[in-house]
Amino acid sequence: MQEEHTIETPFVKMYPDGRMDTKNAALYLGLEEKTLAMKRSYGTGPRYIKPGRIYYYKKDLDAWIREAKKASSTAQMRVLKQQT
């Protein structure tokens, strides 16, 4: 008998204009909040705004995912990282 696998989609709170706070942006991306904060600190994360608190727009998160380097092996990823 074949096992059935389901993909769980996390529930993310978003403002009507598409903004998410850091907690929900991290959940949307599948990252820990701390990882997202580190990427923000290093300038390697998605675009964000800070009108007091930090917010991410869904369209910017989606663009960041699309633009991410893609590799089929860890060796290939090392080469890609060296090129930047």
Disulfide bonds with the S-S distance in Angstrom:
none
